[in-house]
Amino acid sequence: MEVNVKQEQIFDLTGGLLCLDFANTLDDRTDVHPQELLNSYNDLVLWSQQADVLTEKEARRLLEKAAQRPSEATRVLKRAVEVREAIFRIFKAIAEDESPEDEDLITLSAMVAEAQKHAQIVPNTNGFRWDWTDKRSDLDCMLWPVVRSAADFLTSDELETVRVCASDSCDWLFIDTSKNHSRRWCNMKSCGNREKARRYYSRKKSSSAVS
Ligand SMILES: [Zn+2]
């Protein structure tokens, strides 16, 4: 049976970094009802394909394997969400000038150690790049570059560029690469405009209350 791999862009990749885009797969985090975007192993594969972690061919192969090993796919999804939450809490803490919890660093480190077992260096046109072995067989292979991205960012000089969206309900993470370090929203179109509208209406409301 041919597994259908959807082509349209479903996920909003505005974090500027793989690990942050992964952390942003939960919508409306601070809302009473956050919206989970990774509801199935298929969702995880689709996100990975859109984030360029998997090629279409690799995505299709993984979906076929997951259909044969459903309980393993469920375990991988659970692990993915666990590590996503650890990544989110670590970088949110840093964005707010706080120290991440040891437990989250341990979760990330364990996943990095697992990923490194599959890391290999391969030549490309400009020199060399990281690649991964066993991408054909391991259902959790999309998590390896994600956790590596988190580890690399965490140990980099760029760490101070991490921000959390200024919108009340969002909590998405992004890197602020703007010249004057003034980016406040994950996405100007959605959160930025929503915030502007909210301020406009609250100004209107308070001015009408005065008159
Ligand atoms: Zn936002």
Residues whose N, C-alpha, C, O or C-beta is under 5 A from the ligand:
A	BS01	ZN	C165 S167 C170 W172 W185 C186 N187 C191
